[in-house]
Amino acid sequence: MNVLLDNFPAFRDGFLGTLSITAVSSVIALLLGLLIAGFRVSPVPPLRFFGTAWVTLLRNTPLTLLFLTSFFVVPEILVPGMSPFVLGSLALGFYTSSFVCEAIRSGVNTVPLGQAEAARSIGLTFAQTLRLVVLPQATRTVIPPLSSIFIALTKNSAIAGAFSVAELFGWQKLMSDQGYDIVPIFAWVALGYLLITFSISGIFQVLERRIKVAR
């Protein structure tokens, strides 16, 4: 308990840092994943190729390597001066977007083909068909896997602590360097992650119940 009480401001900053990078990278992953999923099921071959290349590249690249690229290549070549928080959020969001994309694409594939054909027969474009007909139905099967993906994202955010991003892993390292017992440190860090992951799980459970009621 002493390690927490004596260093509560640092723990609070670490917890809020983990919460912030989780929230920002989740939004990035969801928006990018939705866009790339649209590319993956698009009737336009170049878009399908780009979506496939995006998923294949990011899913098969170690997350640590993406962080290294984000922190040491992007600032030097593309956008200098970006904060560690932004770089970490981008690396984590881009990586997770490939998993979000595949979850959404799997949900899209559960929608009967006749639904899309009927939408096209009344003059809807591909984008309109996807937005108004296919995705609302696919959501029912997409919610459970998305919950697991965003919980994994929360745990993956620990890597950002090794790249000067203020979060729970960074607090753990600071306390260890100061000579505190490692067991209570890990206990408090685990509690912080559990609070976030249980909250994510609860949010998705609420979404699942609402979707079931709406059937």
N, C-alpha and C positions, 0 to 999 in steps of 0.2 A: 504493500500500500504506500510506503514511503516514497518509492520511485515515482509514483503518480502524483502524490500530493506535493512533493518537492519540485516537480517539473511539470505541473499541470498546464501552464501556458504553452509550453513546447508540445505537449501531448495534444492539446486542443488544436494548435496550428497544424500538427501532423494529421489529425483526424479530418479537419476541414480541408486540408490539401488533398487527401485521398478522396474525400467526398466530391470535391470540385473537379479533379481530373477524371473521376468516374463519370460525373454528370456530363461534362463537356465532351469527352471522347465517346460517350454513349450516343449523344446527339449526332456527332460526326459519323459514327458507325451506322446509325439508323438511316440517316439521310443518304449517305453514300451507298449503303447496302441496298436500299430501295431503288436508287438510280441504276446501279449495276445489275440488279435483278431484272429491271425493265430491259436493259441491254441484252441480258442473257436469253430472254424470251422474245426479243424483237424479231420482226420479219426481215430486218435489214442486216445482211451478212457482216458488214464491217463493225456494226454495233455488237453483234453476237461474238465476233472474234475479240473485240476489246474487252467485253465482259468476261469471256473465258480466260483471256490472258491475265486480267486483273486478279481473278479468283485463284488461278493456278499459281501465279507468282507469289501473292501474299500468303496464301495458306501453306506454302511450302518453304517460306523463308522464316528462320528463327526470329522471334520477337526481339531478342537482344540485338540481332544484326540490324533490324529496322530502327531501333533506338540509336545505335551507333551511326547509321546513315543519316538519321534525322538530326542528330546533334553535331556531327563532325563534317558532313558533306553539304547538307542543305544550307547552313549559314554561310559556308564558304563560297558556294556556287550560285545559289538561287536567291535566298532572302537573308541577308546579313542582319544581325542585331535582334533576332527573335528571342523571346524569353524562353527559359527552360520549360516553363509550364506549357506554353503554346506548342513547342516542339514535341514534348512528351504526349500531349493530348492528340496531336496529329499522328504520331507514330502509332499510338494505341488505337485511335479511331480508324485509321486506314487498315491496320491489321485485322481488327474485329469486323470491319465492313465486309470482308470476304466471307466470313461465317454467317453474318446477317443475310447477305445476298443469297447464299445457298439455302438458308432456312426459308426465306421468302419464296425463292424459286420452287422449292419442294411444295410449299403451300399452294402456289399457283398451279402446279401440276395436278393437284387434287380436284381442281374445279373442272367439271365436265366440259369437253371441247365445244359442245353444243351451245353453251352459254356465250362464248366468244363469237361463235358463228352467228347466233341470233342477234348479238349486239352489232356486228358488222352489217348484217342484213337490213338494219334500220338506219344505217348511215353513220354509225359512230366510228371515229378514227381509232387507231390502235391505242393511242394514249388515253382516249376517253373510255375505251373498253376496259383497259387495265385499271383505270382509276375508279370507274363507276360500277363495273360489273365483277371483274375478276378479283381484285384485291379485297373488297369487302367480304367476299365469301372465303377467300384464302386465309383471312385473319384468324378464323376459328382454329385452324390447324397450325398457325405460325406462332401463336402466343406461347405455348409451352416450351418449344426449343429456344425462343428468344430469351426467355427467363434464364435458362442455363447459360446462354451466351453472355448475357450481361453480368451474371454472377462471376463467370470466368474472367470477364474484363476487369471487374473489381480486384480480383486476386492478381491479375497480370499487372495492375497499376503499381505493384510493389517494385517493379523493375525501374520505374521512374525515379525512385529514391536514390538509385545509384548514379543518377545523372543530374544531381543538384536540384531536384524538384522536392519541395517540402511536402512530405507525406509520412505515413506511419512507419514505413521502413526506414526512412531517414531519422525519425525519432528513436527507433530501436538502436540504430547504429550509434547515435549520439550518446545514448544512455550506456551502451556497452563500453564505449570509449572512456566514459567517466567512471567506470569500475562498478556499476550496479550489477546485482545478481541477474543473470540472463533469464532465469525461469519466470520471475514476475514481469519482466519486460515483455517476454513473448506472450504471457497471459493477457496483459493489457492490450497489446497489439492485436492478438487474436480476437479479443472482445470488440475492439474497434471495427475490425473487418466483419465480424458476425453481425453487428448492428446494421451495417450497410447492406450486407447480402440478405439478411432477413427482411429488411425493408423492401429491397427489390423483389424478393419472392412474394411478399405480401401484396405489393402493387400488381404484380402479374396474376396473382390469384383472384384479386378483385376484378381485373379485366376479364379473366376467364368466366367468372360467375355472371358478369353483366352480358357477355356475349351469349352464354347459354340461355339466359332469360330472354334475350332478344330473338331467339330462334323461332 
